[in-house]
Amino acid sequence: MDFNTTNITGDVYLQTLKDVKKIQGGRANESFKGFDEENIPIFVKINRKIDGILQREAESLKMISKSGCLTPKVKEIGKDYLVLEFVQFVDKSEGNSSFSFGSQLRILHSNASERFGYHTYSYQGHQKLNNEWNDSWMDFFKENRWETLFQNLVTEKDREKEFTLYTLGMKISDIMEEIFSNSLPPQPRLLHGDLNPGNWGISKDGFVFYDPSVYFGDIRYDLACHNCWEDFDEEFWKGYCGEDLKMREWIDSSKRVFKLYHAYILISCYLFNGNRYLLKKGVRLMNELIAECSIKSYPSMITRWGGVEQRDVLLIQCGSYNPVHKNHIRNLLMAKEHFESLGNTVNMVMVLANEERIRRKCGKRRAFSLLQRFEMVKLVAEPHNISVDLSQLYEKELLDHLQGIFPGSRLVIVCGMDVLEYTHSHFPSDTEILTVKRVGYEDVSVDRIGFTIIDHQNEEKMSSTAIRNEEKAMRKFLDPNVFYFINK
């Protein structure tokens, strides 16, 4: 035997197994193949880290078996181990596996309940899932899946590093009712719960489900677990929907819901394995959802104060705000006064620069975290009804993002003369730019249509770099609340 049973509860049974060899399995458990006393092949899972995870899997397998579908039979269950019959799978390309998959999933989903949830908790990967009963699927998913996921992000990972993602997740939570509003509500049906393409197969006895995490929920979640990674073909739909055209129409009309589930699955995988490619895909889906939902919801990474009415001009100020100082606010308010004097109504937004960019510019020790910069900017932005954007997008992507949030608004970049040339060269040529005169930059200008200079020069030199290096400058050029925040 090439696995150690010394520290496994109930290891007496395991000591009776023969020819046990470690094999490739999932990331959550150790996996082994061996033979029992009667030389019948068995599959062993061991997990010494997470109490209850294998017991819940055994219960899920039995529940699916009772529903009329095939699963590996549970042979033995201990505190740290689960022994199943070993199933020899054949290639999925052999026979009509897609049709079998669809028809078996339909059988599983035909098992109904009066409410959403389950009588006990379950696991997905290493995440413990609350399955408390609920009459509303949206409330169940929002509270027990979505918000729990993003709370786990800031608990298990660096809170400040994941603050942007957490904020985005909470914005999605705010618009979840609208995401679900475009389709009929689901009925509580028995779900596999983790139906990725690696958790089903074809054996000589037929179609087999394994590695489940069952509860009663929206059947579209099971479908999303699979087509997040691999599309369904028409044979699957023939097996799953049969002649039920209304079922297929309901599923096809649920694009926003599927986008939400895919985002959840991708971010869950990121939490489990740290794959930032999956994180990037999940964030893109969340931003798409926000752009698709109404402006009343005020989306992705935007924190707003004051009214939500549409206005003629959106003034965009991008900066490190490391820290935010009086000149940042002064320039924005002067730009607002300029456009209002021309008869325009104005919204303002302060866009926080990417954290990695700030660290490269200032050095890690001199760079405030994104969370710290947000808290400082919030102190000075809120009194003036200035929105704060944490999307950390660049140039063209940033403009598209903000235009989606403020449709119809005329976008104007407000920048200092010290970064005028950079702004001119990096933003699209048709983007308007406004700057305020600054000491030492009197001769700076750019050849650009839609370029405005406000001739109201501030005689005092002021920069975040200089302010960071001298407490006297901090007292003079920082808002008192920001100064107190830094010293606190």
N, C-alpha and C positions, 0 to 999 in steps of 0.2 A: 504494500500500500504506500503510495507516495504522497499521502496527506496526513497531517498530524491531528489526531482526535483527542489529544490529552486534555485540552481546555474546552471541549465541546460537551455541553450538557446532554446526557443521554447517549454517550458515545458507545455504550455496550452494543447497541444495534449496529452501529457503524463498524465495529470491530469484526462483525460477522461477514462483512462484504469482502469480495475477492477481486483482485486485478484492477484496483481502482487507479485510474490515470486522470491527471488534470487535463481539461480540454478548454478550448476557447469558449467563452460565454459572455454575458453582459458585464458591464462595469460595476454594477451594484453588488454582485455576489461572486464567490469563487465557485467554479463549476467542475464536476468530475463525472467520469463514466466508469461503471464497474459492473459486478455481477453479484446477485444475492446467493443465498445458500442453495437455491435450486437452479443456479446458473442462468437465471433470467436477467437480461440486461437492465440496468437501472441508471438513473441520472440523479446526481447529488448536487444540491446547492448548499453552500455554507455562508452564513453571515454572522460574524461575531460583533458587529458594530451597531446594528440598528435593531433594537428589541421589537418583536412583533411583525417585522416585515415579511418573514417567510410564512408565519401563521396566516397573515392576511392573504397572501398569494394562494395558499392551500384552500382557504375558504372560497376565494374567487374562482378557482378551478372547479371546485365542487358545485358552485352556483351555476356556472356555465354548463357543466355536465347535466345538471337537473333541467336546464332550459331546453335540452334536446340536441345539443351540439357536442362534438367530440373534443376532449382535452386529454393530456397525459394523466393517467390515474395516479392519485396520491397513494404511495406505499407506506410512508412513515413520516411523522412530523415531530421534531424536537424543538427545543428553545432556540438553537443555533443552526439547525439544518432542516432540509426538506428533501425527501427521497421520492422520486417519481419514476414511473415506468419509462424506459428509454424508447423514444419514438424514432424510427428510421424514416426520414423524409426522402421523397423523390423530387426530382427537378420540377419546379413549378411550371415549366414550359411543356411538360408532358400532360397530355389529356386536356380537358377544358377546365383548368384551374380557376380562371377568372369567373366563369359562370358558377362554379362550386362555391367560390368565395362569396359572391353576391347572394346566392340562395341560402347559404349557411348564416350569413350575417343578418339576413332578413328573419330567419328563425330566431336568432338571438334577440333581435330588436322587437320581436312580437311579444316578448314578456313584459308586461306592464305593471305599473304601480300607481297608487293614487297621488303620491307626492314625489318630489325630487330629493335624492339623497340616498342614504343607506344606514343600516342600524349600527354600523361601526366605522371607524376611520380606515383609510387605506393608504397606499404609497404609490408614488410615481417616481422612479429612480430612488433617490434618498429623501424626497420630499414627503412629509406626512400630510395627508389631505383630510380636511374636516368634511364629513359627509352628513352633517346635521340636517334633518328633514326640513324642507321648505316648500311652500305652495307655489312659489314663483321660480322659474328656471333662471331668469335674468338675475334675480337677487342671489340665488344659490351660486351661480357662476361668478358674479361680481365679488361676493364676500368670501366664498370658500375656495375660489381658484385664483381669480385675477389679482385682487388686492393682497391676498396671502403671498402670492408669488413675488410681488414687488416689495412687500415687507421683508420677505426672506432675503431679497437681494441686498438690502441695506443692513441686514443682520449678519449674514454669512460672509459678505464681501466688504471692502472698504466703503464705509458709508459716504464719505465725501466723494470718492471716485464714482460711485454709482448714483449720486444724488440727481444728476441730470436724467438718468433712465427712470429713477423712481418718480420724478416730477412728471415725466411724460406718461408713465403708467397711470398716475392719478388723474391726469387730464383725460385719458381714455375712459377711465372710470366715470368721469363727469358726463361723458357723452354716450355712455353705454345704452341708455334707454333709446336714444335716437338710432343707434346701430341696429338694435333689435326691432325697431318700429316698422321696418319695411317688409316684414314677413310675418306670417301667422305664427303664434306661439306654439312651441313643441309640446308633446305629451311625454310623461315620464316613462322611459323604456330602459330595459337592462342594457348597459353598455359594457364593452370589453374594458374601456377606460385608458388603454395604452396601445391602440391598434396600429402601430407602425408596421411597415412591410416585413420586418423581421420577427413579428410576433404571431405569425400564422404559417401553416405549411400543409403539404399534401403527403399523406402516408398511404400505405397499401390498403388501409381501412377507410380512407376518405379524408375529408378536410379536417384540420386540427387547429384549434385556438390554444395559445399558451402565453405565459407571462402577463396575465390579466390583472386589472385593478378595478373591480366591478363597482358600480353604483347605478342608480336610476337617474337618467339625464336625457339630454337632447341627442337624438341619433346623429345629428349633423356633426357633433363633436367626434364621434368614432370615425365618421367619414373623413373629417378634416385631419385626424391623426395619421391617416393613411395617405391622402392625396397631398399632404404637405410635402411628402417625399417622392411619391410615385402616383401618376395619374391613373384613373380607372379607365378601362376600355369599354366598348359597347357590350361585350359579353357579360361583364360584371353587372352593368345596369339591367340587362335582360334578366339576370338571376335575382337581382335585388328588388327591382320595381315590378318586373313582370308586365302585366297589363295596366298597372296603376299609374296612369298618366299624371294624375294630380300630385302624386308623391314626387315624381321627377320634376314637375313644374315648380313645386314648393322648394325643392333642393336647388334647382337652377336659379331661383329668384333670391337666394340667400347669400349673395356674393359678399356683402359686408360682414355677415355673421362668420362666414368661412375665413375671411381676412382677419377677423378678430381671433378666431381659434388658432389660425396659423401663427399669428404673432405670439400668442400665449405659448404654443408648443415650442417655437424657436427660442424664446426667452427662457423657457424652462430648461431647454437643452444647454443654453449658455450658462445658466446657473449650475448645471450638473457637471459640464465638462470644460467650461471656459472658452468655448469656440467663438471667437469674435466675428467670424464670418456669419455665423447664425445670428448673432446679436445684430449685426448690420442689417440683415434681411428683416429681422423682426421690427427694428426701429423704422425702416422704410415703410413697412406695412402699417404701422401705427400712424406715421405722418400722412400716409394716403387716406386712412380712415378719417383723420381730422379734417383734411382738405375736402373730403366728400360730404362731411356733415355741415350743418348750417352754421353761419357766423355767430349765432346766439351762443353757441357752445364754448367758443374761445379756447382754442386748442393748444396743440403741441408746443409745449415749452413756453407758452406765453402766460405770464402772470399779469393781470390787469387790475386797475382800480378805477373807480368812477363809472361813467356810462358806457354803453356799448353801441351808441348810435354811429352810423356810417358818416365819415367826414371826407372832405375833398382831398386833403393832403396827409400823407404819412411821413413824418420826419424820422429818419433812421440814423441813429448814432451807434457806431461800432467801436468798441474799446476794450482794453484789458481791465480797466477800472481796478488797478492794482496799487493803490486803492482809488476809489472814486473821489474826485475833488470838486470844488465849487465851480471851476471853469467848465467842467462837463455839463453841469446843469445850466449854467449861465448861457453857454452857446446854444443849447437846445431851446431855452426859453426865448432867446433873442431871435432865433430862426422862426419860432412859433409866432412871435410878435410881428416879424416881417411879413409872413404869409397872411396873417389875420388882417394886417393893414391893407392888403390887396383884396380883401373880401372873402378869403378862404376859411373854411373850418378845418381844424388840424388835430390829428392824433400824433402821439410821439411814442417811440420805442427805443430802449437802450438794449443793444445786443452784446452779450458777453462773449469775448473771444475764447477760442479753444484752449483748454487747459494745457495741452502739450506745447502749444505755441508760446504761451506765457512762460512756461518753465524754460524753454529754450532761450527766450528773450531775457529773462530776469535771473535765471538760475533757480534751482529747486528750493533753496533756502529762502529766497526773497519773493517767491511766488505765493500769493494767497491761493487757497483752493477755490474751486468753482463755488462750493457751498458758502465759503466765507465771502467771496466777492458778491454772490447773490444777496446775502444778508446785508452787506454794506449798501449795495445799490438800492435795495428795497427801502432802506431808511430814507433815502433822498428822493426816490422816484414816486413813492406813494403819495406824498403831499401834493405833487403836481400832476397826478393822474397819468404818469408815464408808465407804459407797459414795459416789462422786462422779458427778453427772449433768451432762452437757454439752448436753442437748437444747435449751436456751435457749427452751423453751416457756413460756407464761404461764398462770397460774391454772388455769382449767378444763381446758385442753388438757394442762397439766402433770400434773394429778391423774389424768386418763384414761391418760396415758402411763405413770405410775408404777403405777397400779392394774393395768395390763396386765402389767407386769414382776413385781409382787408381788401376784398374785391372792389374794383372801381376807384380805389384811391390812387392818387398821383404820388409815386415814390420819390423821395428826395433824400440823398445821403448828406448828413451834417458831419463835417470833419474839421479838425484843426489844421492850420496851415502847415504844421510840421509833418503831417501825413497826407497832404494834398496830392503830391505827385504819385504816391503809392495808390491812393484811392482812384486817381485818374487812370492809371495804367491797369488796374485790376478789375474794375467794374465795367460792365458793358458801356459802349460809347454813347448810347442813348439814355443813360441814367443821369438824372439831374444831380448836381453837387452844389452844396452851399457851404461856405467857410466864413469864419470871422477873423479879421486881421489880428495878428499876433506879433509882439515885439521880436525882432530878429528875422522876420520872414516877410518884410514889406515888399520885396521884389519878386516873391514867388507867385506864379500864376500858371494857368494851363489854357491851351487852345481847345475849347470844348463848347459845344452848343448846350445850353441849359446850365451854365456855370454862373453862380452868384457869390459876390464878396460883400459881406456886411462891414461897412466902414465904421466900426465902433471898437477901436483898438483898446485892449487891456494892457496897461503899461507894466504890469507885474508879470514876470516870467513864472510859469507854473507848470510842473510836470509831475507825474506820479513817481518817476524815478527820484527826482530831487526831494519830494515830500517824504518818501520812504526813508531817506538817509538822514533826516534831521527832524527832531521832535518839535523844534520851534516852527518849522514850516508846516508840520502837521497841524499844530494849533491854529495857525493863521489861515491855511487853505482848505482844511477839511471841515465839513459840517460837524458840529459838536457831537452829534449822535454817532457819526462814523469814528471820530476820534476816541470816543468812549468805548465803542465796540472793539477797536484795535487794541487799546490798552487793557480792556477787560480780558 
